[in-house]
C-alpha cells in the first residue's frame, strides 16, 4: 500500500461499494472502503489516505458532515458522490470543503479520471509534482493587505497566516498571475480543476465564495456574465 495511492471510500450501498472498490483496485489504487460516516472518520484518522471519496447519503455521520470533520483536520483532497446533479447536496458538499463531486450513477472510467485529475492538482499522481498555475510569477505578491508567497505557497492577510486548501491555493494563484484580468468559469475549470471537458461551474462559484471568506469578500470581483477577477 505504501507505493500506491490510498483512497478512502465511504459508501453504504454494499453492491456499489464492493464494485467500485474492485474497479479502483484494478486501476492500481489501494482502497479502504467503509459503510458509514463514523467508521469512515475512524479509518481516515487511522490511515491518513491520499484522497477521500465520500457518498453524501451515508448513515451515522452523513458525507457532508464527514467532509467537514476531515477538513477540520486535513487538506487531503475530497470528492463527494451525489445521486442527483441538481441536488442541494452538491453545493453543501462543496461548501463543506470538498474539492469536486461526481454524480451517481457514475461510469468507472469517469470516476477514475476525476480522481486522477484531483490528484494531479495535489501532486500525488504518479509521483509527479503538480504543475502550479501562475508558474511565471514568483516571489511575494501583494494586493492590499493580502500577501501571497508563490515560492513558499503561503498566504497572509494583514500579517496573519491564511489557511487554504490546495485547490483554493491554486485558484488564488491563477487569479494572482493575472490581476485585473477577467477569468471565465470555464477557463478556471480547465486551469485549476484540470477539466478537459465541460464541467459544472458551481464548483468554481463555491470555491470562489470559500476563498472570499478567507482573503476578503471584496478582493475577488464578479464580472456578471463573464467570470471573476482579482482586484489589483
C-alpha positions as CSV (number, residue, x, y, z in Angstrom):
1,X,0.0,0.0,0.0
2,X,3.0,2.3,0.6
3,X,3.7,2.5,-3.1
4,X,0.1,3.0,-4.1
5,X,-2.3,6.0,-3.9
6,X,-4.6,5.3,-0.9
7,X,-8.3,6.0,-1.4
8,X,-10.8,6.2,1.5
9,X,-14.2,5.2,0.0
10,X,-17.3,5.7,2.2
11,X,-20.5,4.2,0.7
12,X,-23.4,2.4,2.4
13,X,-24.6,0.5,-0.6
14,X,-22.9,-2.9,-0.5
15,X,-23.0,-3.5,-4.2
16,X,-21.7,-0.1,-5.2
17,X,-19.1,-0.2,-2.5
18,X,-17.7,-3.6,-3.5
19,X,-17.9,-3.0,-7.3
20,X,-16.2,0.4,-7.0
21,X,-13.5,-0.8,-4.7
22,X,-12.7,-3.6,-7.2
23,X,-12.6,-1.2,-10.1
24,X,-10.3,1.2,-8.3
25,X,-8.0,-1.6,-7.2
26,X,-7.8,-2.8,-10.8
27,X,-6.6,0.7,-11.7
28,X,-3.8,0.5,-9.2
29,X,-5.3,2.2,-6.1
30,X,-5.2,0.9,-2.6
31,X,-8.7,1.2,-1.2
32,X,-10.1,1.3,2.3
33,X,-13.9,1.0,2.0
34,X,-16.3,1.8,4.8
35,X,-20.1,1.6,5.0
36,X,-20.9,4.6,7.2
37,X,-19.6,8.0,8.2
38,X,-18.4,7.2,11.7
39,X,-16.3,4.2,10.6
40,X,-15.1,6.4,7.7
41,X,-13.8,9.0,10.1
42,X,-12.1,6.4,12.2
43,X,-10.4,5.0,9.0
44,X,-9.4,8.4,7.9
45,X,-7.7,9.1,11.2
46,X,-6.0,5.7,11.3
47,X,-4.8,5.5,7.7
48,X,-4.4,9.1,6.5
49,X,-5.4,8.4,2.9
50,X,-4.2,10.4,-0.1
51,X,-7.8,11.1,-1.2
52,X,-11.3,10.6,0.3
53,X,-14.3,9.6,-1.8
54,X,-17.5,10.2,0.2
55,X,-21.1,9.4,-0.6
56,X,-23.4,12.2,0.5
57,X,-26.1,9.9,2.0
58,X,-24.4,7.5,4.4
59,X,-25.7,6.6,7.9
60,X,-24.3,7.6,11.2
61,X,-22.4,10.7,10.0
62,X,-23.5,11.9,6.6
63,X,-21.0,12.6,3.9
64,X,-21.2,16.4,4.2
65,X,-20.6,16.3,7.9
66,X,-17.8,13.8,7.4
67,X,-16.2,16.1,4.9
68,X,-16.3,19.0,7.4
69,X,-14.7,16.8,10.1
70,X,-12.0,15.8,7.6
71,X,-11.4,19.4,6.5
72,X,-11.1,20.4,10.2
73,X,-8.1,18.1,10.4
74,X,-6.6,17.9,7.0
75,X,-6.3,19.4,3.5
76,X,-6.5,16.0,1.9
77,X,-8.5,16.1,-1.4
78,X,-12.1,15.2,-1.1
79,X,-14.6,14.1,-3.8
80,X,-18.3,13.9,-3.0
81,X,-20.6,11.4,-4.6
82,X,-24.2,12.7,-5.1
83,X,-27.2,10.9,-6.5
84,X,-28.5,14.0,-8.4
85,X,-26.6,16.6,-10.3
86,X,-29.2,19.3,-9.3
87,X,-29.2,18.4,-5.6
88,X,-28.5,20.9,-3.0
89,X,-26.2,18.2,-1.6
90,X,-23.7,19.2,-4.3
91,X,-23.4,22.7,-3.1
92,X,-23.5,21.7,0.6
93,X,-20.6,19.2,-0.1
94,X,-18.5,21.9,-1.8
95,X,-19.2,24.4,0.9
96,X,-18.1,21.8,3.5
97,X,-14.7,21.8,1.8
98,X,-14.9,19.2,-0.9
99,X,-12.7,19.8,-4.0
100,X,-15.0,18.2,-6.6
101,X,-18.0,15.9,-6.9
102,X,-19.2,13.1,-9.2
103,X,-22.9,12.3,-9.9
104,X,-24.3,8.8,-9.3
105,X,-24.7,6.5,-11.2
106,X,-21.2,7.0,-12.5
107,X,-19.0,5.3,-15.1
108,X,-15.9,3.7,-13.5
109,X,-13.6,5.3,-16.1
110,X,-15.1,8.8,-15.5
111,X,-14.6,8.3,-11.7
112,X,-11.0,7.3,-12.1
113,X,-10.4,10.2,-14.5
114,X,-11.8,12.7,-11.9
115,X,-9.8,11.1,-9.1
116,X,-6.6,11.3,-11.1
117,X,-7.4,15.0,-12.1
118,X,-7.7,15.9,-8.4
119,X,-4.6,14.0,-7.5
120,X,-2.6,15.8,-10.2
121,X,-3.6,19.1,-8.7
122,X,-2.4,17.9,-5.4
123,X,0.8,16.5,-6.8
124,X,0.1,12.8,-5.9
125,X,-0.5,11.3,-9.4
126,X,2.3,9.0,-10.5
127,X,4.7,10.6,-8.0
128,X,4.8,13.7,-10.2
129,X,4.7,17.3,-8.9
130,X,1.5,19.1,-10.0
131,X,2.2,22.0,-12.3
132,X,1.4,25.2,-10.4
133,X,-0.8,27.8,-12.0
134,X,0.8,31.2,-12.4
135,X,4.2,29.5,-12.7
136,X,5.7,32.5,-14.3
137,X,5.0,34.6,-11.2
138,X,7.5,34.0,-8.4
139,X,8.3,35.7,-5.1
140,X,5.8,37.6,-2.9
141,X,2.8,39.3,-4.4
142,X,0.9,42.0,-2.5
143,X,-2.7,43.1,-3.1
144,X,-3.7,45.5,-0.4
145,X,-3.4,43.6,3.0
146,X,-3.1,40.3,1.1
147,X,0.4,38.8,0.6
148,X,1.0,35.7,-1.5
149,X,4.3,33.9,-1.2
150,X,4.3,31.9,-4.5
151,X,7.5,30.1,-3.6
152,X,6.6,29.0,-0.1
153,X,2.9,28.6,-1.0
154,X,1.9,30.7,1.9
155,X,-0.8,33.4,2.2
156,X,-1.1,36.2,4.8
157,X,-3.8,38.7,5.3
158,X,-2.9,41.7,7.5
159,X,0.2,39.8,8.5
160,X,-1.8,36.8,9.7
161,X,-1.5,33.4,8.0
162,X,-4.4,32.3,5.9
163,X,-5.1,28.5,5.8
164,X,-6.1,27.5,2.2
165,X,-6.7,24.1,0.8
166,X,-4.5,23.2,-2.2
167,X,-7.5,23.8,-4.6
168,X,-8.1,27.2,-3.0
169,X,-4.4,28.0,-3.3
170,X,-4.3,27.0,-7.0
171,X,-7.4,29.2,-7.6
172,X,-5.8,32.2,-5.9
173,X,-2.5,31.6,-7.8
174,X,-4.5,31.6,-11.0
175,X,-6.1,34.9,-10.1
176,X,-2.8,36.5,-8.9
177,X,-1.0,35.6,-12.1
178,X,-3.3,37.9,-14.0
179,X,-4.6,40.6,-11.6
180,X,-7.4,42.7,-13.0
181,X,-8.0,40.2,-15.8
182,X,-11.4,38.6,-16.0
183,X,-11.1,34.8,-15.9
184,X,-14.2,32.8,-17.1
185,X,-15.6,29.9,-15.1
186,X,-14.8,27.6,-18.0
187,X,-11.1,28.7,-18.1
188,X,-10.8,28.3,-14.3
189,X,-12.3,24.8,-14.6
190,X,-9.7,24.0,-17.2
191,X,-6.7,25.5,-15.4
192,X,-7.5,24.8,-11.8
193,X,-9.6,21.6,-12.0
194,X,-7.9,20.1,-15.0
195,X,-11.2,19.6,-16.8
196,X,-10.6,18.7,-20.4
197,X,-14.4,18.6,-20.8
198,X,-17.3,20.7,-19.8
199,X,-17.8,20.9,-16.0
200,X,-20.2,22.2,-13.5
201,X,-19.5,25.9,-12.9
202,X,-21.0,25.6,-9.4
203,X,-17.6,24.1,-8.4
204,X,-15.9,27.4,-9.3
205,X,-18.6,29.6,-7.8
206,X,-18.5,27.8,-4.4
207,X,-14.7,27.8,-4.3
208,X,-14.6,31.5,-5.1
209,X,-17.1,32.0,-2.3
210,X,-14.9,30.0,0.1
211,X,-11.8,31.9,-1.0
212,X,-13.5,35.2,-0.4
213,X,-14.4,34.3,3.1
214,X,-10.7,33.8,3.8
215,X,-9.0,36.6,1.9
216,X,-11.7,39.3,2.0
217,X,-15.1,39.5,0.3
218,X,-14.2,42.4,-1.9
219,X,-10.8,41.0,-3.1
220,X,-12.3,38.9,-5.9
221,X,-14.8,40.8,-8.1
222,X,-17.6,39.2,-10.0
223,X,-17.9,40.4,-13.6
224,X,-21.5,39.4,-14.4
225,X,-21.8,37.3,-17.5
226,X,-18.1,36.8,-17.8
227,X,-16.4,35.5,-14.7
228,X,-14.2,36.7,-11.9
229,X,-11.1,38.9,-11.5
230,X,-8.7,39.7,-8.6
231,X,-8.6,43.4,-7.8
232,X,-5.1,44.7,-8.4
